[in-house]
Amino acid sequence: MTEKEKNFILRHIRSIPDFPKPGIVFRDITTLLNHAEAFEFLMQKLTERYQTYPLDYIAGIESRGFIFGAALASRLKKGFIPIRKKGKLPSTTITEKYALEYGFDEVEIHIDAFRGEEGCKVLLIDDLIATGGTAEAAVKLITSAKAKCIEACFLLNLLECQGTEKLKNLTPVYTILDI
Ligand code: AMP
């Protein structure tokens, strides 16, 4: 994507200081989603990139990864898999724990998310990568469910957190905006 195209998308992402707690600058994508032209432009770019990939499924991380992931899956005519916070998925799940700044969190995938097939090729998507802990746990879940993550895609990459460095050991990583 050209710098001009990246700037067009970036202009529609709002930064909210001190949310959800002091010191955090929250990158708010709702202002991109409610701008029809900017949202469509982003989805068109993602469609162009991934339409040549040999994908079977797209997996999105709760909750903003669901928005981009489901829209892309529909465009590419692929199935969509939600990776959710612990306790949200109703059937039998696999769980992966990951460290936060203080404490830990857990994400889950349905054990039969890939419909009983093995070796399915999966694109993982989320809005933002910071430390990479959530994405790393999500890739591990995909692997535990006997599928293969062929790329992890993020709209925003918080460079200072260096999450992509760690994640690159597990899967190829594509980020649109490095900030
Ligand atoms: P991490 O596991 O540290 O890479 O955090 C990534 C997850 O937390 C993603 O699902 C993001 O949506 C969310 N997240 C982390 N930091 C921010 C931020 N500054 N603004 C918006 N979302 C964030």
Boltz pocket constraint, residues with backbone or C-beta under 6 A from the ligand:
constraints:
  - pocket:
      binder: B
      contacts: [[A, 19], [A, 24], [A, 25], [A, 26], [A, 27], [A, 28], [A, 61], [A, 62], [A, 63], [A, 64], [A, 126], [A, 127], [A, 128], [A, 129], [A, 130], [A, 131], [A, 132], [A, 133], [A, 134], [A, 135], [A, 163]]
      max_distance: 6.0
